[in-house]
Amino acid sequence: MATKIICDGCNEPIETGEEVHVVGFFRKREYCDKCFPAAVQYLESRDALHDVVADKWRKGLKRINKNGLEQLEELPDHDRS
């Protein structure tokens, strides 16, 4: 029985000898040479968005903690360290 690898980007067969690019952390996908750059670009864009949101979260949480500690000695689910 033969094994056929289909690109998860274009649904075309990945030919014998062509590199199969495995991309992903949790749900890995296989891409051909043509689709690989788009898969990498997707992950890079997602990571960049995560960095922006995480930074906004950290700054917002710092502000909220400061305000909370002005009213209370200890905050629920908060460690001063």
trRosetta pair geometry for C-beta under 8 A, 3 or more apart (Angstrom, degrees):
i j d omega theta_ij theta_ji phi_ij phi_ji
4 13 5.8 -59 -172 -126 102 112
5 13 6.9 103 75 -158 53 66
5 14 4.5 -37 96 45 106 111
5 20 5.8 -46 147 -102 159 136
5 30 6.1 -82 -176 129 113 152
6 11 5.9 0 174 -153 114 49
6 12 7.1 164 -153 83 72 18
6 13 5.9 -51 -100 -95 63 50
6 14 7.1 176 -114 -5 11 84
6 30 7.9 106 79 82 45 115
7 10 5.0 16 93 45 130 80
7 11 6.4 -87 72 -32 78 12
7 12 5.3 6 28 55 118 69
7 13 7.6 133 -7 -162 84 3
7 14 5.5 117 -57 -56 85 96
7 30 6.7 -119 -124 112 44 79
7 31 5.5 54 -153 -142 93 43
7 32 4.1 -48 -91 -17 136 99
7 34 7.8 4 -144 56 166 96
7 35 5.5 131 177 19 129 144
8 11 7.8 32 -134 -71 20 56
8 29 4.0 -104 64 -173 162 110
8 30 5.6 116 -9 56 105 57
8 31 6.0 -70 48 -74 86 69
8 35 7.7 -173 71 123 60 153
9 29 7.8 109 -47 143 74 129
9 31 4.9 50 -16 -127 120 99
9 32 6.8 -118 46 28 116 83
9 34 7.5 -162 92 92 137 84
9 35 2.9 151 69 -160 161 151
9 36 7.8 -121 -18 -47 154 36
9 38 6.5 119 -142 69 137 123
9 39 6.3 -102 -76 -53 124 107
10 32 6.7 -48 32 27 117 124
10 34 6.7 5 -16 88 146 122
10 35 5.4 -150 -17 -61 98 129
12 32 6.6 -25 74 -21 103 152
14 18 5.2 -137 180 84 82 121
14 20 5.5 90 138 -92 163 90
14 30 7.1 -92 -17 144 150 114
14 32 4.9 -168 -103 -91 94 92
15 18 4.5 83 62 -6 80 122
18 32 6.4 -1 145 -144 136 88
18 33 6.3 -108 -170 -18 106 108
19 33 6.3 84 56 -70 94 93
20 30 5.1 -16 -176 -162 107 111
20 31 7.6 132 -166 60 58 37
20 32 7.6 -40 -114 -94 55 46
21 30 7.0 137 70 -159 47 53
21 31 4.6 -36 69 66 103 90
21 32 7.5 3 20 101 99 1
21 33 7.4 120 -18 -86 120 41
21 35 8.0 -165 54 83 123 81
21 36 4.1 65 37 -109 164 119
21 39 7.1 160 111 58 124 143
22 28 5.3 9 -178 -178 100 118
22 29 7.3 162 -151 79 55 34
22 30 5.7 -26 -95 -97 67 70
22 31 7.9 167 -84 19 21 76
23 28 6.9 150 76 -152 30 68
23 29 5.7 -27 65 63 83 84
23 30 7.9 150 19 -97 75 22
23 31 5.9 5 7 4 120 121
23 36 7.1 158 -41 -139 133 71
23 39 4.4 118 72 145 168 133
23 40 6.7 -119 -124 -68 139 63
23 43 6.8 -137 179 -32 113 138
24 27 5.4 -75 174 85 146 49
24 28 4.1 -175 66 -105 114 42
24 29 5.3 96 -24 9 133 77
24 43 7.8 -152 -92 -85 46 128
25 28 7.7 148 6 -72 7 76
29 39 6.9 -147 81 -134 120 138
31 35 4.2 -127 -163 93 108 106
31 36 4.6 151 110 -79 125 63
31 39 5.0 -138 -42 -16 161 148
32 35 5.2 77 51 20 76 99
32 36 6.9 -119 93 -30 34 89
33 36 5.8 -40 -144 6 27 122
35 38 5.6 -62 -165 42 58 111
35 39 6.1 57 142 -25 83 105
36 39 5.7 -59 -149 35 34 112
36 40 6.4 30 157 -16 68 106
37 40 5.7 -56 -148 38 33 110
37 41 6.2 35 154 -21 67 107
38 41 5.5 -51 -143 37 33 114
38 42 6.4 41 153 -25 63 101
39 42 5.7 -48 -152 29 31 115
39 43 6.8 27 152 -13 62 103
40 43 5.9 -56 -152 38 34 108
40 44 6.2 33 152 -19 67 108
41 44 5.6 -55 -144 38 32 112
41 45 6.2 33 156 -20 66 106
42 45 5.9 -57 -150 36 27 109
42 46 6.3 25 154 -17 63 108
43 46 5.6 -55 -145 38 32 112
43 47 6.2 33 155 -20 66 106
44 47 5.7 -54 -146 37 30 111
44 48 6.4 32 154 -21 63 105
45 48 5.7 -53 -148 34 31 112
45 49 6.5 32 153 -17 64 104
46 49 5.8 -54 -151 36 32 112
46 50 6.4 36 150 -22 64 105
47 50 5.5 -51 -149 34 33 116
47 51 6.6 38 152 -23 64 101
48 51 5.7 -49 -152 30 33 114
48 52 6.8 32 151 -17 63 103
49 52 5.7 -54 -152 35 35 111
49 53 6.3 27 154 -13 68 109
50 53 5.9 -59 -144 42 30 107
50 54 5.9 30 158 -20 67 111
51 54 5.8 -55 -140 39 26 110
51 55 6.3 27 159 -20 62 108
52 55 6.0 -58 -150 35 26 110
52 56 6.5 24 153 -16 63 108
53 56 5.7 -55 -149 38 32 111
53 57 6.2 37 151 -23 66 106
54 57 5.5 -52 -147 35 32 116
54 58 6.4 33 155 -20 65 103
55 58 5.8 -51 -147 34 31 110
55 59 6.4 26 156 -13 64 107
56 59 6.0 -58 -147 41 29 108
56 60 6.0 27 156 -17 65 112
57 60 5.9 -60 -143 41 25 109
57 61 6.0 24 160 -19 64 111
58 61 5.9 -57 -143 38 25 109
58 62 6.4 30 156 -23 62 106
59 62 5.8 -53 -150 32 30 114
59 63 6.6 28 153 -16 62 106
60 63 5.7 -57 -152 37 33 111
60 64 6.2 29 153 -17 68 108
61 64 5.6 -54 -142 40 33 111
61 65 6.1 36 156 -20 67 106
62 65 5.9 -53 -145 37 27 111
62 66 6.4 30 154 -21 62 106
63 66 5.8 -53 -149 34 29 112
63 67 6.5 26 154 -15 64 106
64 67 5.8 -55 -148 39 31 110
64 68 6.1 32 153 -20 65 109
65 68 5.6 -56 -145 39 30 113
65 69 6.1 25 159 -16 66 109
65 75 6.5 -119 -136 6 75 165
65 78 6.2 153 -125 -141 107 139
66 69 6.0 -60 -146 39 26 106
66 70 6.8 34 151 -27 60 102
67 70 5.7 -51 -157 23 33 115
67 71 7.3 14 152 -4 62 106
68 71 6.1 -72 -161 42 36 101
68 72 5.9 -31 166 37 77 108
68 75 4.8 51 135 -96 136 128
68 78 7.4 158 99 -30 145 167
69 72 6.5 -75 -115 68 33 68
69 73 7.7 38 -148 -143 70 16
69 75 6.5 -71 -69 -36 74 113
72 75 5.9 117 87 -78 128 64
74 78 7.3 173 -178 70 64 103
75 78 3.6 25 80 26 108 142
